[in-house]
Amino acid sequence: MKVLIACESSGRVRDAFLRAGHDAMSCDLLDTEVPGPHYKGDVRDVLNQQWDLLIAHPPCTYLSSSGLHWNTRRPGRAQLTEEGVEFARLFIEGSTHIPKRAVENPVGCLSTRIRPPEQIIQPWQYGADASKATCLWLHGLQPLKPTAWVPPRLVIYGDKYVMRWDNQTDSGQNKLPPSDDRWKERSATYPGIADAMASQWGAH
Ligand SMILES: C[S@@+](CC[C@H](N)C(=O)[O-])C[C@H]1O[C@@H](n2cnc3c(N)ncnc32)[C@H](O)[C@@H]1O
């Protein structure tokens, strides 16, 4: 299959599809972090070419639930959310010339502004000791099946037991310390999820 991985600089999903024998290319405004077929530039330059499968990871900074509360406090931020919604719409509702499409984003306003996702997955269902609810909007694709379950640790929080994974503090915050690259590390697709996409969606 000819596979376009939109908005990916890590190369993880692209390389999973290449390993599975597909003709895959990633595309991002940034360089690819590992060598491989990559278009550096605006995805709209290549989106209208012939692709069998599109997997898109549009920016979530102004869309995710964790940041939306800033929209009422920071001038101009609500406009960036609007632009983010329209960019994501290009992949969720547009791109209809591509028969199989998957769009990935954290829990946020796309569910109400465009439509609810077909599926919400967790890295701990795909071999990673990490929690991060990830929505998938699917067209022409089956929901992704879990491949390897990683159990949580149980911690007492307040007066009850709660489940936490290794990327979480006991209170449920993300453990990664602030850094220039924090957003990149947090947004890179987990390898087990990339492999599941390639083995399951690449097999259809
Ligand atoms: C949330 S990150 C996705 C990271 C991805 N999961 C990965 O593993 O690399 C969103 C990416 O979209 C890219 N991006 C934003 N606007 C774009 C555009 N118009 N065309 C291509 N890439 C774009 C950003 O540079 C950023 O790397």
PDBQT file of the ligand as one rigid body, heavy atoms in Angstrom, charges set to zero:
ROOT
HETATM    1  C1  LIG A 301       1.497  16.374  17.778  1.00  0.00    +0.000 C 
HETATM    2  S1  LIG A 301       2.847  16.382  16.675  1.00  0.00    +0.000 S 
HETATM    3  C2  LIG A 301       2.754  14.723  16.081  1.00  0.00    +0.000 C 
HETATM    4  C3  LIG A 301       3.954  13.916  16.390  1.00  0.00    +0.000 C 
HETATM    5  C4  LIG A 301       3.892  12.516  15.826  1.00  0.00    +0.000 C 
HETATM    6  N1  LIG A 301       2.978  11.656  16.567  1.00  0.00    +0.000 N 
HETATM    7  C5  LIG A 301       5.269  11.870  15.757  1.00  0.00    +0.000 C 
HETATM    8  O1  LIG A 301       5.424  10.716  16.270  1.00  0.00    +0.000 OA
HETATM    9  O2  LIG A 301       6.190  12.499  15.224  1.00  0.00    +0.000 OA
HETATM   10  C6  LIG A 301       2.195  17.370  15.357  1.00  0.00    +0.000 C 
HETATM   11  C7  LIG A 301       3.165  17.613  14.214  1.00  0.00    +0.000 C 
HETATM   12  O3  LIG A 301       2.454  18.271  13.162  1.00  0.00    +0.000 OA
HETATM   13  C8  LIG A 301       3.389  19.019  12.431  1.00  0.00    +0.000 C 
HETATM   14  N2  LIG A 301       2.661  19.958  11.537  1.00  0.00    +0.000 N 
HETATM   15  C9  LIG A 301       1.939  21.056  11.886  1.00  0.00    +0.000 A 
HETATM   16  N3  LIG A 301       1.401  21.651  10.807  1.00  0.00    +0.000 NA
HETATM   17  C10 LIG A 301       1.774  20.903   9.731  1.00  0.00    +0.000 A 
HETATM   18  C11 LIG A 301       1.551  21.018   8.327  1.00  0.00    +0.000 A 
HETATM   19  N4  LIG A 301       0.787  22.010   7.810  1.00  0.00    +0.000 N 
HETATM   20  N5  LIG A 301       2.092  20.094   7.515  1.00  0.00    +0.000 NA
HETATM   21  C12 LIG A 301       2.860  19.100   8.027  1.00  0.00    +0.000 A 
HETATM   22  N6  LIG A 301       3.115  18.929   9.343  1.00  0.00    +0.000 NA
HETATM   23  C13 LIG A 301       2.577  19.828  10.192  1.00  0.00    +0.000 A 
HETATM   24  C14 LIG A 301       4.225  19.660  13.524  1.00  0.00    +0.000 C 
HETATM   25  O4  LIG A 301       5.479  20.096  13.033  1.00  0.00    +0.000 OA
HETATM   26  C15 LIG A 301       4.337  18.518  14.545  1.00  0.00    +0.000 C 
HETATM   27  O5  LIG A 301       5.538  17.810  14.383  1.00  0.00    +0.000 OA
ENDROOT
TORSDOF 0
